[in-house]
Amino acid sequence: MSNNKRIAKNTMLLYIRMFFVLCVNLYLSRAVLSALGVVDYGIYNVVAGVVSMFSFLVGSLSGAASRYLAIEVGKNDMEGFRRIFSSLLLIFLFFGVLIVVLGETVGLWFLETKLVIPVERMNAARWLYQFTILGAFLTFLQAPYTATIIAYERMAIYAYVGIGEVLLKLFFVFLLSVLFLDKLILWGGLLTILSFVVLFCFYRYCTLVYPNTKFKLQKDRQTYRELLAYSGWDLVGSLSVIAQGQGINMVLNIFFGPVVNAARGIAYQVEAAINQFTNNFLIAVKPQLFKQYAAGDVGGMMSLVSFATKMSFILMYMLSLPILLELPYILGLWLGNYPDYTVTFTSLVLVNNMLVVLRTTRGTIYHAMNKIKYTSTIFGLLFCLALPVSYWFCRIGYPPHYVFYSIIIINILVELIGLFVMKYFTGYSIRKYFFDVDFRCFVLVLFTAFPLYYIRENLNTGFLRLFMLALVSTIIILIFSYILCFTKTERKRLISFLRNGFLRLKQRG
């Protein structure tokens, strides 16, 4: 199967999953916020954030799992795959236990002494915390199996489990309304059950379909050293994600309380929903990037990086622009009542997200080339700056949305530095990449944002305006994207990609 056809097929499967998951999650967000209330919803976000701070290892280890397993599949080395998989599973188990230990000591101390939680809800928060730690441990063990499915590009099972997951979550929301128990504690327990079910599904599928995923104790110390060294250099990058995410969430809680955490939680749910559109495409592309590098085709890898980055940005922008223009109306339609700062937080998060997507695909090449020793350190330290800067803003009395300004400024700086890092490791021209990717994306925004804003100002508020903006913005962005963003070669690749996707869809129909 050609690369374009494989990417098209897998992207289609992931988008089927995404549309279903997204529709259900939109309802779930409103239902959970309504069932828990704003304060408990904020507590849920901040308590889950404490556990996430100790789960930073999963990001770096997952990166190692994706890279090494995909490369072994690309080389068709099944014995090598078994060796890597079994080593990874043991490493994940060890660090999963470490996370539980850290959570029950340092994390519990932080929960009890530092977080701003109403006294009458502290006992519920403790129960939620324990459930969340167990759920994080189960999710940690799931990572090698998920990486296996992605390495083999078997996106169908990934899609089916995702659909089953949200259906089960939908049932759990129903239980929230009929069981007369503390809803915050009950929600934490139900989500832990969900983590176990998902782990079992991936485990069962992998062990049945891929015998080389059955655990066999490996005594090759070199393999462990290589995997841990790779993950270790990626550790700073994972820490920076925690610093910008849950670290700043803790700062907001300390200075402004759980209601602001609820607003931040909603903002990042909107971001997560939009990210599914680009992430699904990148999940399908990433194995091809690894395999092209393993085959020695660095030029082909960079060509795919450029194409995938622009595709990701266009998808992100096409979804974000109408939401940004109609955000108060959309939040009211979706949630009814929502906490203060939700509109401001969400707007800034979406703007930042369009900066992040410009570097996401490019970051994959450093993993493929095993050049993360310096890249993770450089970028990770820059990202970590957002935490002390945000703390300083809050400490001297600035409103909470200033923390997002610090994140946006740092991401602009990272994008500029990232071009020089790319040049150093790949030899690819900074000028060529900047004008082919960043500049084209900027011109696209320039040519489309102002006309759509003008259209918005000349329509009455309501569902009709939202529908018209979504429809017109999609048409305008697609037309200008095709004209402004893609080279002649990339237009052929895009047409081939879309044709393969439609053929697959027709065959399934």
C-alpha positions in Angstrom: 0.0 0.0 0.0 1.4 3.5 -0.9 2.2 6.0 1.8 -0.5 8.4 0.7 -3.1 5.6 0.6 -2.1 4.2 4.0 -2.2 7.7 5.5 -5.6 8.4 3.9 -7.0 5.1 5.2 -5.8 5.6 8.7 -6.8 9.2 8.8 -10.3 8.3 7.7 -10.7 5.7 10.4 -9.4 8.2 13.0 -11.8 10.9 11.9 -14.8 8.5 12.1 -13.7 7.9 15.7 -13.2 11.6 16.3 -16.5 12.8 15.0 -18.4 10.3 17.2 -16.2 11.0 20.3 -16.5 14.7 19.8 -20.2 14.7 19.6 -20.6 12.6 22.7 -17.9 14.6 24.6 -19.7 17.9 23.9 -22.7 16.5 25.7 -20.6 14.9 28.4 -18.9 18.2 29.3 -22.2 19.9 29.8 -23.6 17.0 31.8 -20.6 16.6 34.0 -20.4 20.4 34.7 -24.1 20.4 35.5 -23.9 17.3 37.7 -20.8 18.3 39.7 -21.4 22.1 39.8 -18.7 24.7 39.1 -16.8 24.3 42.4 -16.6 20.5 42.3 -15.8 20.7 38.6 -12.9 23.0 39.4 -11.8 20.6 42.2 -11.9 17.7 39.8 -9.6 19.6 37.3 -7.1 20.7 39.9 -6.9 17.3 41.7 -6.4 15.5 38.4 -3.8 18.1 37.7 -1.8 17.1 40.8 -1.6 13.5 39.6 -0.7 14.6 36.1 2.3 16.4 37.5 3.7 13.1 38.6 2.8 11.4 35.3 5.2 13.5 33.3 7.3 10.4 32.6 4.5 8.9 30.5 5.2 11.5 27.8 8.9 10.8 27.4 8.5 7.0 27.7 5.6 7.1 25.2 7.8 8.9 22.8 10.4 6.2 23.1 7.8 3.5 22.7 6.4 5.1 19.5 9.8 5.6 17.9 11.5 2.3 18.7 8.5 0.1 18.0 7.7 1.8 14.7 11.3 1.5 13.6 11.3 -2.3 14.4 8.1 -2.7 12.4 9.7 -0.7 9.5 12.7 -3.1 9.6 10.4 -6.1 9.9 12.4 -7.3 12.8 9.9 -9.3 15.0 12.5 -10.5 17.5 13.8 -6.9 17.9 10.2 -5.8 18.4 9.6 -8.4 21.1 12.8 -7.3 22.9 11.9 -3.6 22.7 8.2 -4.2 23.7 9.0 -6.4 26.7 11.7 -4.0 27.9 9.3 -1.0 27.6 6.5 -2.9 29.5 8.8 -3.5 32.4 10.1 0.1 32.4 6.5 1.4 32.3 5.6 -0.9 35.2 8.5 0.3 37.3 7.8 4.0 36.7 4.1 3.5 37.2 4.8 2.2 40.7 7.1 5.2 41.2 4.3 7.6 40.3 2.0 5.9 42.9 4.7 6.4 45.6 5.3 10.0 44.7 1.5 10.6 44.6 1.0 9.1 48.0 3.7 11.2 49.6 4.6 14.5 47.9 1.3 14.7 46.0 -0.8 14.0 49.0 1.1 16.6 51.0 0.5 19.2 48.3 -3.2 18.4 48.2 -3.6 18.7 51.9 -1.5 21.9 52.5 -1.3 24.0 49.3 -4.4 23.6 47.2 -7.4 25.9 47.8 -10.3 23.6 48.3 -13.4 24.3 50.5 -13.2 22.5 53.8 -16.5 20.7 53.4 -15.2 19.2 50.1 -11.8 18.1 51.3 -12.8 14.5 52.1 -14.4 14.1 48.6 -11.2 15.6 47.1 -9.1 12.9 49.0 -11.2 10.1 47.6 -11.0 11.6 44.1 -7.3 11.9 44.4 -6.9 8.2 45.3 -9.0 7.1 42.3 -7.1 9.4 40.0 -3.7 7.9 41.1 -5.0 4.4 40.4 -6.4 5.5 37.0 -3.0 7.1 36.1 -1.2 3.9 36.9 -3.6 1.9 34.6 -3.2 4.5 31.8 0.6 4.2 32.2 0.5 0.5 31.6 -1.7 1.0 28.5 1.0 3.1 26.7 3.1 0.2 25.2 0.0 -1.4 23.7 -1.3 1.8 22.2 2.2 2.4 20.7 2.1 -1.1 19.2 -1.2 -0.5 17.5 0.0 2.9 16.1 3.3 1.3 15.0 1.4 -1.3 13.0 -1.0 1.4 11.8 -4.0 -0.6 12.9 -6.2 2.4 13.5 -9.5 0.5 13.3 -9.1 -1.0 16.7 -7.9 2.4 18.0 -11.1 3.9 16.7 -13.4 1.2 18.0 -12.0 1.3 21.5 -12.3 5.1 21.5 -15.9 4.9 20.5 -16.6 2.3 23.2 -14.8 4.5 25.7 -17.1 7.4 25.2 -20.2 5.2 25.2 -19.2 3.8 28.6 -18.5 7.3 29.8 -22.0 8.3 28.6 -23.4 5.5 30.7 -21.4 6.7 33.7 -22.9 10.2 33.4 -26.3 8.6 33.6 -25.2 6.8 36.8 -24.3 10.2 38.2 -27.9 11.3 38.0 -29.5 8.1 39.5 -27.1 7.0 42.2 -27.4 8.9 45.5 -23.7 9.1 46.3 -21.2 11.9 46.5 -21.0 12.8 42.8 -17.3 13.9 42.9 -16.2 10.6 44.5 -18.5 8.6 42.2 -17.1 10.3 39.1 -13.6 9.5 40.2 -14.4 5.9 40.8 -16.2 5.4 37.5 -13.3 7.0 35.5 -10.9 4.5 37.2 -13.1 1.6 36.0 -13.0 3.1 32.5 -9.2 3.2 32.6 -9.1 -0.5 33.5 -11.6 -1.4 30.7 -9.6 0.4 28.0 -6.3 -1.1 29.2 -7.9 -4.6 29.1 -9.2 -4.0 25.5 -5.8 -3.0 24.1 -4.0 -5.7 26.1 -6.3 -8.4 24.8 -6.2 -7.3 21.2 -2.4 -7.0 21.1 -1.7 -10.3 22.7 -4.2 -12.1 20.4 -3.1 -10.4 17.1 0.6 -9.8 17.8 2.3 -12.7 19.7 5.4 -10.6 20.0 3.6 -8.4 22.6 3.5 -11.3 25.1 5.9 -10.3 27.9 9.2 -12.1 28.0 11.8 -10.9 30.6 14.7 -9.3 28.8 18.2 -9.3 30.3 19.8 -7.2 27.7 21.0 -4.2 29.7 22.0 -2.3 26.6 18.3 -2.2 25.5 17.2 -0.8 28.8 20.0 1.8 28.8 19.1 2.9 25.3 15.4 3.3 26.0 16.0 5.1 29.3 18.6 7.4 27.8 16.3 8.3 25.0 13.4 8.9 27.4 15.7 10.7 29.8 16.6 13.3 27.2 12.9 13.7 26.4 12.2 14.2 30.1 12.8 17.9 30.1 10.3 18.3 27.3 7.7 16.3 29.3 8.4 18.4 32.4 7.8 21.6 30.4 4.4 20.3 29.3 3.5 19.8 32.9 4.9 23.2 33.9 2.8 25.0 31.2 -0.3 22.8 31.9 -0.8 21.6 35.4 1.9 23.7 37.0 0.1 26.9 35.9 -3.2 25.3 36.9 -1.9 25.0 40.4 -0.8 28.6 40.4 -4.3 29.7 39.3 -5.8 27.6 42.1 -3.5 29.1 44.8 -4.3 32.7 43.7 -7.8 32.5 42.4 -9.5 29.3 43.7 -11.4 26.4 42.1 -13.8 28.5 40.0 -11.0 29.8 37.9 -9.7 26.2 37.5 -13.2 25.3 36.2 -12.9 28.1 33.5 -9.5 26.8 32.6 -10.7 23.3 32.4 -13.5 24.3 30.0 -11.0 26.2 27.8 -8.8 23.2 27.5 -11.7 20.9 26.7 -12.4 23.1 23.7 -8.8 22.9 22.8 -8.8 19.1 23.2 -11.8 18.8 20.9 -10.2 20.8 18.2 -6.8 19.1 18.6 -8.5 15.8 17.8 -8.8 17.0 14.2 -5.1 17.6 13.8 -3.9 14.9 16.2 -5.7 12.2 14.2 -3.9 13.3 11.0 -0.5 13.3 12.8 -1.1 9.9 14.4 -1.5 8.6 10.8 1.5 10.5 9.5 4.0 9.8 12.3 4.7 6.1 11.5 5.5 7.1 7.9 8.0 9.7 9.2 9.8 7.1 11.3 9.8 4.6 8.5 11.1 7.1 5.9 14.0 8.0 8.3 14.7 4.3 8.9 14.9 3.8 5.1 17.4 6.7 4.8 14.9 9.0 3.0 15.6 12.3 4.9 14.4 14.4 1.9 11.1 12.6 1.7 10.7 12.9 5.5 11.2 16.7 5.4 8.8 17.0 2.4 6.2 15.1 4.4 6.8 17.3 7.5 6.2 20.5 5.5 3.0 19.1 4.0 1.7 17.7 7.3 2.4 20.9 9.2 0.4 23.0 6.7 -2.4 20.5 6.7 -2.5 20.5 10.5 -2.5 24.3 10.6 -5.3 24.6 8.1 -7.4 22.1 10.0 -6.8 23.9 13.2 -7.4 27.4 11.8 -10.5 26.3 9.9 -12.1 25.0 13.2 -10.7 27.7 15.5 -11.7 30.9 13.5 -15.6 30.5 13.7 -15.3 29.5 17.3 -13.2 32.5 18.1 -15.7 34.8 16.4 -18.7 33.3 18.1 -17.3 32.0 21.4 -19.8 33.6 23.9 -22.7 32.3 21.8 -21.2 28.8 21.5 -20.4 28.5 25.2 -23.9 29.6 26.1 -25.4 27.1 23.6 -23.1 24.3 24.8 -23.0 24.8 28.6 -25.7 27.3 29.5 -24.1 29.0 32.4 -20.3 29.0 32.5 -17.7 30.5 34.9 -16.1 33.9 34.6 -13.0 34.1 32.4 -14.1 31.2 30.3 -14.3 33.2 27.1 -11.0 35.0 27.6 -9.2 31.8 28.6 -10.6 29.8 25.6 -9.7 32.6 23.1 -6.1 32.7 24.2 -5.8 28.9 24.4 -7.0 28.6 20.8 -4.6 31.4 19.5 -1.7 29.6 21.3 -2.8 26.3 19.8 -2.3 27.6 16.3 1.3 28.4 17.2 1.8 25.0 18.7 0.6 23.1 15.7 3.3 24.8 13.6 6.1 22.9 15.5 4.3 19.7 16.4 5.1 17.7 13.3 8.6 19.1 13.1 9.3 17.8 16.6 8.7 14.3 15.3 11.8 14.4 13.2 14.1 14.8 16.2 12.5 11.6 17.7 13.0 9.8 14.4 16.7 10.9 14.2 17.2 10.3 17.9 18.4 13.9 18.3 16.3 14.9 21.3 19.3 15.2 23.7 19.6 18.9 22.9 16.2 19.7 21.4 14.3 18.6 24.5 16.7 20.5 26.8 16.6 23.7 24.8 12.8 23.8 24.1 11.9 22.3 27.5 13.7 24.9 29.5 12.1 27.7 27.4 8.6 26.2 27.9 9.3 25.9 31.7 9.8 29.7 31.8 6.0 30.1 31.5 5.5 28.8 35.1 7.7 31.3 37.0 6.5 34.2 34.7 2.9 33.2 35.4 3.5 33.0 39.1 5.1 36.5 39.0 2.1 37.9 37.1 -0.3 36.5 39.7 1.8 37.5 42.6 1.9 41.2 41.7 -1.8 41.3 41.1 -2.4 40.8 37.4 -5.7 39.1 36.4 -5.5 35.3 35.7 -5.6 35.5 31.9 -2.1 37.0 31.9 -0.7 33.5 32.4 -1.8 32.7 28.8 0.0 35.8 27.5 3.3 34.4 28.9 2.6 31.0 27.2 1.9 32.7 23.8 5.1 34.8 23.9 7.2 31.8 24.8 5.7 29.8 21.9 6.5 32.5 19.4 10.1 32.5 20.6 10.3 28.7 20.4 9.0 28.7 16.8 11.8 31.1 15.8 14.5 29.2 17.6 13.1 25.9 16.3 13.9 26.9 12.7 17.6 27.2 13.5 17.5 23.9 15.4 16.0 22.2 12.3 18.7 23.6 10.1 21.4 22.3 12.4 20.1 18.7 12.5 18.7 18.2 9.1 20.5 20.8 6.9 17.2 22.0 5.6 17.1 25.7 4.6 15.6 28.0 7.2 14.6 30.4 4.5 12.9 27.7 2.4 11.0 26.2 5.4 9.9 29.6 6.8 8.5 30.9 3.5 7.1 27.5 2.6 5.3 26.9 5.9 5.2 29.7 8.5 4.9 32.6 6.0 2.2 30.8 3.9 0.2 30.1 7.0 0.5 33.7 8.2 -0.7 35.0 4.7 -3.6 32.6 4.9 -4.7 34.2 8.2 -4.2 37.7 6.8 -6.4 37.0 3.7 -9.2 35.3 5.5 -9.6 36.6 9.1 -10.6 40.2 8.3 -13.2 39.4 5.6 -14.9 36.9 8.0 -14.8 39.4 10.8 -16.5 41.9 8.5 -19.2 39.3 7.6 -19.8 38.6 11.3 -20.3 42.3 12.1 -23.1 42.5 9.4 -25.2 39.6 10.7 -27.5 39.4 13.7 -26.3 37.2 16.6 -27.8 33.7 16.7 -27.5 30.2 15.3 -27.9 31.5 11.7 -24.9 33.7 12.1 -22.9 30.8 13.6 -23.9 28.5 10.7 -23.2 31.1 8.0 -19.8 31.9 9.5 -18.8 28.2 9.8 -19.9 27.6 6.2 -18.4 30.6 4.6 -15.2 30.4 6.6 -14.7 26.7 5.6 -15.2 27.5 1.9 -12.9 30.6 2.0 -10.2 28.9 4.0 -10.2 25.9 1.8 -10.0 27.9 -1.4 -7.2 30.2 -0.1 -5.3 27.3 1.5 -5.2 25.5 -1.9 -4.0 28.7 -3.6 -1.6 30.1 -1.0 -0.3 27.3 1.1 0.6 24.4 -1.1 3.2 24.0 -3.8 2.4 22.3 -7.1 3.8 19.0 -5.9 1.9 19.2 -2.6 -1.3 19.9 -4.5 -0.9 16.6 -6.3 -0.2 14.9 -3.0 -3.3 16.5 -1.5 -5.5 15.4 -4.4 -4.1 11.9 -4.1 -4.6 11.9 -0.4 -8.2 13.0 -0.7 -8.9 10.6 -3.6 -7.6 7.6 -1.6 -9.7 8.6 1.4 -12.9 8.9 -0.7 -12.2 5.5 -2.4 -11.8 3.9 1.0 -15.0 5.5 2.2 -16.8 4.3 -0.9 -15.5 0.8 -0.5 -16.7 0.6 3.1 -20.1 2.0 2.1 
